């Protein structure tokens, strides 16, 4: 039972948000059909500013409108859209820096199954509803569906895949300092994986679950879980 529950949460990381919004009129009505509130392969962060807590969904596949952040003001029980991201980004783990800045990096763009890695690291400033192109990711380190966590002013990236959902999974590890604009290549992780999650607890970072996406090959897309 525990294993089944864990797999469900890992497969649907926005499950908690869907439960929070299930009775919210705007969210529930607008996710039916094609609308800016309907998302696929997006990411979420919890932000705090102006004395309020906000649940913010960023990225996702689809048309231009779907690049707008979905912002839920928990105190006012209101839902609205933010400004559009510079490009379509999906398959990434969002991490929050300094309570109100969402870091978007090591993502994929374009359509399934041969998506391309995004070349830039983006910041979404939730307080001002603005996007910033923070830095260009080194060519040899670009991949999507990587795990990401913040420790202090460093954003850590682990693993990922370089060729959409086809092949090219890697065990690369990097970190980028958001204040000094310093990029560092770290020792590789023990196992290559994509579609996983990372958590920072105490002095440790944990990498959980994932797979080695293998579209069109032996074992199928989900045939190589980690």
MIDOSE-1310 file (N, C-alpha, C; in nm, 2 decimals, decimal comma, always signed):
residues 226
xxxx	+0,08/-0,12/+0,00/+0,00/+0,00/+0,00/+0,09/+0,13/+0,00; +0,19/+0,13/+0,08/+0,28/+0,24/+0,09/+0,35/+0,26/-0,04; +0,40/+0,15/-0,10/+0,46/+0,17/-0,23/+0,37/+0,22/-0,34; +0,25/+0,17/-0,34/+0,15/+0,22/-0,44/+0,12/+0,37/-0,42
xxxx	+0,11/+0,41/-0,29/+0,08/+0,56/-0,27/+0,20/+0,64/-0,31; +0,32/+0,60/-0,28/+0,44/+0,67/-0,32/+0,45/+0,68/-0,47; +0,43/+0,57/-0,54/+0,43/+0,58/-0,69/+0,33/+0,67/-0,75; +0,21/+0,68/-0,68/+0,11/+0,77/-0,73/+0,15/+0,91/-0,72
xxxx	+0,21/+0,95/-0,60/+0,26/+1,08/-0,58/+0,37/+1,12/-0,67; +0,46/+1,03/-0,70/+0,57/+1,05/-0,79/+0,52/+1,07/-0,93; +0,42/+0,99/-0,97/+0,37/+1,00/-1,11/+0,29/+1,13/-1,13; +0,23/+1,18/-1,02/+0,14/+1,30/-1,04/+0,18/+1,40/-0,93
xxxx	+0,29/+1,47/-0,94/+0,33/+1,56/-0,84/+0,24/+1,68/-0,81; +0,15/+1,70/-0,91/+0,05/+1,81/-0,89/-0,08/+1,76/-0,83; -0,08/+1,64/-0,78/-0,20/+1,58/-0,72/-0,25/+1,67/-0,60; -0,16/+1,72/-0,52/-0,20/+1,81/-0,41/-0,27/+1,93/-0,45
xxxx	-0,21/+1,99/-0,56/-0,27/+2,12/-0,61/-0,41/+2,09/-0,67; -0,43/+1,98/-0,74/-0,56/+1,95/-0,80/-0,66/+1,93/-0,69; -0,62/+1,88/-0,58/-0,71/+1,86/-0,47/-0,75/+2,00/-0,41; -0,65/+2,08/-0,39/-0,68/+2,22/-0,34/-0,77/+2,29/-0,43
xxxx	-0,76/+2,28/-0,56/-0,84/+2,36/-0,65/-0,97/+2,29/-0,70; -0,99/+2,17/-0,66/-1,10/+2,09/-0,71/-1,24/+2,16/-0,69; -1,25/+2,24/-0,59/-1,38/+2,30/-0,56/-1,38/+2,45/-0,60; -1,27/+2,49/-0,66/-1,25/+2,63/-0,70/-1,32/+2,65/-0,84
xxxx	-1,42/+2,74/-0,84/-1,51/+2,75/-0,96/-1,42/+2,77/-1,09; -1,33/+2,87/-1,08/-1,26/+2,91/-1,20/-1,17/+2,80/-1,25; -1,10/+2,74/-1,15/-1,01/+2,63/-1,19/-1,08/+2,51/-1,25; -1,19/+2,47/-1,18/-1,26/+2,35/-1,21/-1,33/+2,36/-1,35
xxxx	-1,38/+2,48/-1,38/-1,46/+2,50/-1,50/-1,36/+2,52/-1,62; -1,25/+2,59/-1,60/-1,16/+2,62/-1,71/-1,07/+2,51/-1,75; -1,04/+2,41/-1,66/-0,95/+2,31/-1,70/-1,02/+2,21/-1,80; -1,15/+2,22/-1,82/-1,22/+2,14/-1,92/-1,20/+2,20/-2,06
xxxx	-1,15/+2,12/-2,15/-1,12/+2,17/-2,28/-0,99/+2,24/-2,29; -0,97/+2,33/-2,39/-0,85/+2,40/-2,41/-0,86/+2,54/-2,35; -0,78/+2,56/-2,25/-0,77/+2,69/-2,18/-0,64/+2,71/-2,12; -0,60/+2,83/-2,08/-0,47/+2,85/-2,02/-0,45/+2,78/-1,89
xxxx	-0,56/+2,73/-1,83/-0,55/+2,66/-1,70/-0,53/+2,51/-1,72; -0,54/+2,46/-1,84/-0,51/+2,32/-1,86/-0,37/+2,30/-1,89; -0,30/+2,21/-1,81/-0,16/+2,19/-1,82/-0,12/+2,05/-1,83; +0,00/+2,03/-1,89/+0,06/+1,89/-1,90/+0,21/+1,91/-1,88
xxxx	+0,27/+1,83/-1,79/+0,42/+1,83/-1,77/+0,47/+1,96/-1,72; +0,40/+2,02/-1,63/+0,43/+2,15/-1,57/+0,50/+2,13/-1,44; +0,53/+2,23/-1,36/+0,59/+2,22/-1,23/+0,53/+2,33/-1,14; +0,55/+2,31/-1,01/+0,48/+2,40/-0,91/+0,58/+2,44/-0,80
xxxx	+0,55/+2,56/-0,75/+0,63/+2,61/-0,64/+0,54/+2,68/-0,54; +0,58/+2,69/-0,41/+0,51/+2,76/-0,31/+0,59/+2,89/-0,28; +0,53/+3,00/-0,29/+0,59/+3,13/-0,27/+0,52/+3,21/-0,16; +0,60/+3,30/-0,10/+0,55/+3,39/+0,01/+0,59/+3,53/-0,02
xxxx	+0,50/+3,62/-0,03/+0,53/+3,76/-0,04/+0,40/+3,84/-0,01; +0,42/+3,96/+0,04/+0,31/+4,05/+0,07/+0,22/+3,99/+0,18; +0,28/+3,91/+0,27/+0,21/+3,85/+0,38/+0,12/+3,74/+0,34; +0,12/+3,69/+0,21/+0,03/+3,59/+0,17/+0,11/+3,47/+0,11
xxxx	+0,05/+3,35/+0,11/+0,11/+3,24/+0,05/+0,04/+3,22/-0,09; +0,13/+3,17/-0,18/+0,08/+3,15/-0,32/+0,13/+3,01/-0,37; +0,04/+2,94/-0,44/+0,07/+2,82/-0,51/+0,08/+2,86/-0,66; +0,20/+2,84/-0,72/+0,22/+2,89/-0,85/+0,26/+2,77/-0,94
xxxx	+0,19/+2,75/-1,05/+0,23/+2,65/-1,15/+0,29/+2,72/-1,27; +0,41/+2,67/-1,31/+0,48/+2,73/-1,42/+0,50/+2,62/-1,53; +0,52/+2,67/-1,65/+0,55/+2,58/-1,76/+0,43/+2,50/-1,81; +0,47/+2,40/-1,89/+0,37/+2,30/-1,94/+0,37/+2,30/-2,10
xxxx	+0,33/+2,19/-2,15/+0,32/+2,18/-2,29/+0,20/+2,27/-2,35; +0,21/+2,29/-2,48/+0,09/+2,35/-2,54/+0,11/+2,48/-2,60; -0,01/+2,55/-2,62/-0,01/+2,67/-2,70/+0,05/+2,79/-2,62; +0,05/+2,91/-2,68/+0,12/+3,02/-2,62/+0,06/+3,06/-2,48
xxxx	-0,07/+3,05/-2,47/-0,13/+3,09/-2,34/-0,09/+3,00/-2,22; -0,06/+2,87/-2,26/-0,02/+2,78/-2,15/+0,11/+2,80/-2,09; +0,19/+2,90/-2,14/+0,31/+2,94/-2,08/+0,30/+3,04/-1,97; +0,17/+3,09/-1,95/+0,15/+3,18/-1,84/+0,15/+3,11/-1,70
xxxx	+0,21/+3,16/-1,60/+0,20/+3,10/-1,47/+0,06/+3,10/-1,42; +0,02/+3,00/-1,35/-0,11/+2,99/-1,28/-0,09/+3,03/-1,14; -0,14/+3,13/-1,09/-0,12/+3,18/-0,95/-0,24/+3,17/-0,87; -0,23/+3,10/-0,76/-0,34/+3,08/-0,66/-0,31/+3,15/-0,53
xxxx	-0,38/+3,26/-0,50/-0,37/+3,33/-0,38/-0,45/+3,26/-0,27; -0,38/+3,20/-0,18/-0,45/+3,12/-0,08/-0,54/+3,20/+0,02; -0,49/+3,32/+0,05/-0,56/+3,40/+0,15/-0,69/+3,45/+0,08; -0,69/+3,49/-0,04/-0,81/+3,55/-0,11/-0,89/+3,44/-0,18
xxxx	-0,84/+3,32/-0,18/-0,90/+3,21/-0,26/-0,93/+3,25/-0,40; -0,83/+3,32/-0,46/-0,85/+3,36/-0,60/-0,74/+3,31/-0,69; -0,77/+3,29/-0,82/-0,69/+3,23/-0,91/-0,67/+3,32/-1,03; -0,55/+3,34/-1,08/-0,53/+3,43/-1,20/-0,40/+3,39/-1,27
xxxx	-0,38/+3,44/-1,39/-0,27/+3,41/-1,47/-0,16/+3,52/-1,47; -0,04/+3,48/-1,47/+0,07/+3,58/-1,48/+0,12/+3,60/-1,62; +0,23/+3,67/-1,63/+0,29/+3,70/-1,77/+0,35/+3,57/-1,83; +0,36/+3,57/-1,96/+0,40/+3,46/-2,03/+0,55/+3,43/-2,02
xxxx	+0,59/+3,31/-2,02/+0,73/+3,27/-2,02/+0,79/+3,30/-2,16; +0,92/+3,33/-2,17/+0,98/+3,36/-2,30/+0,96/+3,25/-2,40; +0,95/+3,12/-2,36/+0,93/+3,01/-2,45/+0,86/+2,90/-2,38; +0,82/+2,80/-2,46/+0,75/+2,68/-2,40/+0,86/+2,60/-2,32
xxxx	+0,83/+2,57/-2,20/+0,92/+2,49/-2,11/+0,83/+2,38/-2,04; +0,88/+2,26/-2,04/+0,81/+2,16/-1,97/+0,92/+2,05/-1,93; +0,87/+1,96/-1,85/+0,96/+1,85/-1,80/+1,08/+1,91/-1,72; +1,05/+1,97/-1,61/+1,15/+2,02/-1,52/+1,10/+2,02/-1,38
xxxx	+1,18/+2,03/-1,28/+1,14/+2,04/-1,14/+1,17/+2,18/-1,10; +1,06/+2,26/-1,06/+1,08/+2,40/-1,02/+1,13/+2,40/-0,88; +1,22/+2,50/-0,85/+1,27/+2,52/-0,72/+1,25/+2,67/-0,69; +1,23/+2,70/-0,56/+1,20/+2,84/-0,52/+1,32/+2,89/-0,44
xxxx	+1,36/+3,01/-0,49/+1,48/+3,08/-0,43/+1,43/+3,21/-0,36; +1,47/+3,23/-0,24/+1,44/+3,35/-0,16/+1,29/+3,37/-0,16; +1,21/+3,27/-0,14/+1,07/+3,27/-0,11/+0,98/+3,31/-0,22; +1,03/+3,38/-0,33/+0,93/+3,43/-0,43/+0,99/+3,42/-0,57
xxxx	+1,10/+3,36/-0,59/+1,16/+3,35/-0,72/+1,17/+3,20/-0,76; +1,10/+3,17/-0,87/+1,09/+3,03/-0,92/+1,20/+3,01/-1,02; +1,29/+2,91/-1,00/+1,40/+2,88/-1,09/+1,35/+2,77/-1,19; +1,36/+2,80/-1,32/+1,32/+2,70/-1,43/+1,45/+2,67/-1,50
xxxx	+1,49/+2,55/-1,49/+1,61/+2,51/-1,56/+1,61/+2,36/-1,60; +1,70/+2,32/-1,69/+1,71/+2,18/-1,74/+1,58/+2,13/-1,78; +1,51/+2,20/-1,87/+1,38/+2,17/-1,91/+1,38/+2,12/-2,06; +1,27/+2,08/-2,11/+1,25/+2,04/-2,25/+1,16/+2,14/-2,31
xxxx	+1,16/+2,14/-2,45/+1,07/+2,22/-2,53/+1,04/+2,15/-2,65; +0,93/+2,19/-2,72/+0,88/+2,13/-2,84/+0,81/+2,00/-2,81; +0,77/+1,93/-2,92/+0,67/+1,82/-2,91/+0,73/+1,68/-2,89; +0,65/+1,59/-2,84/+0,68/+1,45/-2,81/+0,70/+1,37/-2,93
xxxx	+0,79/+1,28/-2,94/+0,88/+1,23/-2,83/+1,02/+1,29/-2,84; +1,05/+1,36/-2,94/+1,19/+1,41/-2,96/+1,21/+1,55/-2,92; +1,17/+1,59/-2,80/+1,19/+1,72/-2,75/+1,33/+1,76/-2,74; +1,36/+1,89/-2,74/+1,49/+1,95/-2,73/+1,52/+2,01/-2,59
xxxx	+1,64/+2,00/-2,54/+1,67/+2,07/-2,41/+1,67/+2,22/-2,43; +1,61/+2,29/-2,33/+1,61/+2,44/-2,33/+1,75/+2,49/-2,30; +1,80/+2,59/-2,37/+1,93/+2,64/-2,36/+1,96/+2,74/-2,25; +1,85/+2,80/-2,19/+1,86/+2,90/-2,09/+1,81/+2,86/-1,96
xxxx	+1,85/+2,93/-1,86/+1,80/+2,91/-1,72/+1,71/+3,04/-1,70; +1,59/+3,02/-1,66/+1,49/+3,13/-1,64/+1,46/+3,15/-1,49; +1,43/+3,27/-1,45/+1,38/+3,30/-1,32/+1,24/+3,37/-1,34; +1,15/+3,32/-1,26/+1,02/+3,39/-1,26/+1,01/+3,46/-1,13
xxxx	+1,00/+3,59/-1,13/+0,99/+3,68/-1,01/+0,84/+3,69/-0,98; +0,80/+3,62/-0,88/+0,65/+3,61/-0,85/+0,60/+3,75/-0,80; +0,69/+3,82/-0,72/+0,64/+3,95/-0,66/+0,61/+4,05/-0,77; +0,69/+4,05/-0,88/+0,66/+4,15/-0,98/+0,60/+4,09/-1,11
xxxx	+0,58/+3,96/-1,11/+0,52/+3,89/-1,22/+0,60/+3,91/-1,35; +0,74/+3,90/-1,34/+0,83/+3,92/-1,45/+0,92/+3,80/-1,47; +0,97/+3,78/-1,59/+1,06/+3,67/-1,63/+1,20/+3,73/-1,65; +1,30/+3,65/-1,62/+1,44/+3,69/-1,64/+1,51/+3,57/-1,70
xxxx	+1,58/+3,60/-1,81/+1,68/+3,50/-1,86/+1,81/+3,51/-1,78; +1,83/+3,42/-1,69/+1,94/+3,43/-1,60/+2,07/+3,40/-1,66; +2,08/+3,29/-1,73/+2,21/+3,25/-1,79/+2,19/+3,15/-1,90; +2,29/+3,13/-1,98/+2,29/+3,03/-2,08/+2,35/+2,91/-2,03
xxxx	+2,29/+2,79/-2,04/+2,34/+2,67/-1,99/+2,45/+2,62/-2,08; +2,57/+2,58/-2,03/+2,67/+2,52/-2,12/+2,62/+2,41/-2,21; +2,66/+2,42/-2,33/+2,61/+2,32/-2,43/+2,62/+2,18/-2,39; +2,73/+2,14/-2,33/+2,75/+2,00/-2,30/+2,67/+1,95/-2,17
xxxx	+2,61/+2,05/-2,10/+2,53/+2,02/-1,98/+2,38/+2,03/-2,00; +2,34/+2,06/-2,12/+2,19/+2,08/-2,14/+2,12/+1,95/-2,15; +2,01/+1,94/-2,08/+1,92/+1,82/-2,08/+1,79/+1,87/-2,02; +1,69/+1,78/-2,03/+1,56/+1,81/-1,97/+1,52/+1,70/-1,87
xxxx	+1,41/+1,72/-1,81/+1,35/+1,62/-1,71/+1,46/+1,59/-1,60; +1,53/+1,70/-1,56/+1,63/+1,68/-1,46/+1,57/+1,72/-1,32; +1,64/+1,67/-1,21/+1,60/+1,71/-1,08/+1,67/+1,84/-1,04; +1,60/+1,92/-0,96/+1,65/+2,05/-0,92/+1,61/+2,08/-0,77
xxxx	+1,71/+2,13/-0,70/+1,68/+2,18/-0,56/+1,77/+2,30/-0,54; +1,72/+2,38/-0,44/+1,79/+2,50/-0,40/+1,86/+2,48/-0,26; +1,99/+2,51/-0,25/+2,05/+2,51/-0,12/+2,13/+2,64/-0,11; +2,08/+2,73/-0,02/+2,13/+2,86/-0,01/+2,11/+2,94/-0,14
xxxx	+2,22/+2,99/-0,20/+2,21/+3,06/-0,33/+2,25/+2,97/-0,45; +2,26/+2,84/-0,42/+2,30/+2,75/-0,53/+2,17/+2,67/-0,57; +2,16/+2,65/-0,70/+2,06/+2,56/-0,75/+2,13/+2,44/-0,81; +2,09/+2,32/-0,76/+2,16/+2,20/-0,80/+2,07/+2,13/-0,91
xxxx	+2,14/+2,07/-1,01/+2,07/+2,00/-1,11/+2,13/+1,86/-1,12; +2,04/+1,76/-1,13/+2,09/+1,62/-1,13/+2,02/+1,54/-1,25; +2,10/+1,46/-1,32/+2,05/+1,37/-1,42/+1,98/+1,44/-1,53; +1,88/+1,36/-1,59/+1,81/+1,42/-1,70/+1,82/+1,34/-1,83
xxxx	+1,77/+1,39/-1,94/+1,77/+1,32/-2,07/+1,80/+1,43/-2,18; +1,88/+1,39/-2,28/+1,92/+1,49/-2,38/+1,84/+1,48/-2,51; +1,77/+1,37/-2,53/+1,70/+1,35/-2,66/+1,55/+1,32/-2,63; +1,48/+1,42/-2,57/+1,34/+1,41/-2,54/+1,31/+1,29/-2,46
xxxx	+1,22/+1,20/-2,52/+1,18/+1,07/-2,45/+1,24/+0,95/-2,53; +1,34/+0,98/-2,61/+1,39/+0,87/-2,69/+1,51/+0,80/-2,63; +1,62/+0,88/-2,59/+1,74/+0,83/-2,53/+1,83/+0,94/-2,49; +1,94/+0,91/-2,44/+2,04/+1,01/-2,40/+2,02/+1,05/-2,25
xxxx	+1,98/+0,96/-2,17/+1,97/+0,98/-2,02/+2,11/+0,99/-1,97; +2,13/+1,08/-1,87/+2,27/+1,11/-1,82/+2,26/+1,11/-1,67; +2,38/+1,10/-1,61/+2,40/+1,10/-1,47/+2,48/+1,23/-1,43; +2,47/+1,33/-1,51/+2,54/+1,46/-1,48/+2,49/+1,53/-1,36
xxxx	+2,57/+1,60/-1,29/+2,54/+1,68/-1,18/+2,61/+1,82/-1,19; +2,53/+1,92/-1,17/+2,58/+2,06/-1,18/+2,52/+2,14/-1,07; +2,59/+2,26/-1,04/+2,52/+2,36/-0,96/+2,56/+2,50/-1,01; +2,47/+2,59/-0,99/+2,48/+2,73/-1,04/+2,45/+2,82/-0,93
xxxx	+2,54/+2,92/-0,90/+2,52/+3,02/-0,80/+2,44/+3,13/-0,85; +2,33/+3,16/-0,80/+2,24/+3,26/-0,85/+2,28/+3,40/-0,82; +2,38/+3,42/-0,73/+2,42/+3,55/-0,69/+2,56/+3,59/-0,76; +2,64/+3,49/-0,78/+2,77/+3,51/-0,84/+2,78/+3,47/-0,98
xxxx	+2,67/+3,41/-1,03/+2,66/+3,36/-1,17/+2,78/+3,26/-1,20; +2,81/+3,18/-1,11/+2,91/+3,08/-1,12/+2,85/+2,94/-1,15; +2,90/+2,87/-1,25/+2,85/+2,74/-1,29/+2,96/+2,64/-1,25; +2,92/+2,53/-1,19/+3,02/+2,43/-1,15/+2,97/+2,29/-1,19
xxxx	+3,06/+2,21/-1,24/+3,03/+2,07/-1,28/+3,07/+1,99/-1,16; +2,98/+1,90/-1,11/+3,00/+1,82/-0,99/+3,03/+1,67/-1,04; +3,06/+1,59/-0,94/+3,08/+1,45/-0,97/+2,95/+1,39/-1,01; +2,95/+1,30/-1,11/+2,82/+1,24/-1,15/+2,75/+1,16/-1,05
xxxx	+2,62/+1,14/-1,06/+2,54/+1,07/-0,97/+2,56/+0,92/-1,00; +2,52/+0,83/-0,90/+2,54/+0,69/-0,92/+2,46/+0,63/-1,04; +2,34/+0,69/-1,07/+2,26/+0,63/-1,17/+2,20/+0,74/-1,26; +2,20/+0,71/-1,39/+2,13/+0,80/-1,48/+1,98/+0,78/-1,47
xxxx	+1,91/+0,89/-1,48/+1,76/+0,88/-1,47/+1,70/+1,01/-1,52; +1,57/+1,00/-1,56/+1,49/+1,12/-1,59/+1,36/+1,10/-1,53; +1,27/+1,20/-1,53/+1,14/+1,20/-1,47/+1,15/+1,16/-1,32; +1,25/+1,20/-1,25/+1,26/+1,18/-1,10/+1,23/+1,30/-1,02
xxxx	+1,25/+1,29/-0,89/+1,23/+1,41/-0,80/+1,35/+1,42/-0,71; +1,38/+1,54/-0,67/+1,49/+1,56/-0,57/+1,43/+1,64/-0,45; +1,49/+1,61/-0,33/+1,45/+1,68/-0,21/+1,57/+1,71/-0,13; +1,57/+1,83/-0,07/+1,68/+1,87/+0,02/+1,63/+1,87/+0,16
xxxx	+1,69/+1,78/+0,24/+1,65/+1,76/+0,38/+1,78/+1,76/+0,47; +1,79/+1,86/+0,56/+1,91/+1,87/+0,64/+2,04/+1,89/+0,56; +2,14/+1,81/+0,57/+2,26/+1,82/+0,49/+2,26/+1,73/+0,37; +2,15/+1,67/+0,34/+2,15/+1,58/+0,23/+2,05/+1,62/+0,12
xxxx	+2,08/+1,57/+0,00/+1,99/+1,58/-0,12/+1,95/+1,44/-0,16; +1,82/+1,42/-0,17/+1,78/+1,28/-0,21/+1,72/+1,28/-0,35; +1,76/+1,19/-0,43/+1,70/+1,17/-0,56/+1,61/+1,04/-0,56; +1,49/+1,06/-0,60/+1,39/+0,96/-0,58/+1,32/+0,92/-0,71
xxxx	+1,31/+0,79/-0,73/+1,23/+0,74/-0,85/+1,29/+0,77/-0,98; +1,20/+0,78/-1,08/+1,25/+0,82/-1,21/+1,26/+0,69/-1,30; +1,30/+0,72/-1,42/+1,32/+0,61/-1,52/+1,42/+0,65/-1,62; +1,45/+0,56/-1,72/+1,53/+0,59/-1,84/+1,44/+0,58/-1,96
xxxx	+1,38/+0,69/-2,00/+1,28/+0,70/-2,11/+1,34/+0,63/-2,23; +1,26/+0,55/-2,30/+1,31/+0,46/-2,40/+1,21/+0,45/-2,51; +1,16/+0,56/-2,56/+1,05/+0,55/-2,66/+1,10/+0,47/-2,79; +1,01/+0,38/-2,83/+1,04/+0,30/-2,95/+1,14/+0,19/-2,94
xxxx	+1,19/+0,17/-2,82/+1,29/+0,07/-2,80/+1,24/-0,04/-2,71; +1,32/-0,15/-2,69/+1,28/-0,26/-2,61/+1,24/-0,21/-2,47; +1,13/-0,27/-2,42/+1,08/-0,23/-2,29/+0,98/-0,12/-2,29; +0,98/-0,04/-2,40/+0,88/+0,06/-2,40/+0,92/+0,19/-2,33
xxxx	+0,84/+0,29/-2,34/+0,87/+0,42/-2,28/+0,89/+0,41/-2,13; +0,81/+0,33/-2,06/+0,82/+0,32/-1,91/+0,88/+0,19/-1,87; +0,96/+0,13/-1,96/+1,01/-0,01/-1,93/+1,14/-0,01/-1,85; +1,20/+0,11/-1,82/+1,33/+0,11/-1,75/+1,32/+0,20/-1,63
xx	+1,24/+0,16/-1,53/+1,23/+0,24/-1,41/+1,35/+0,23/-1,32; +1,38/+0,34/-1,25/+1,50/+0,33/-1,15/+1,44/+0,32/-1,01
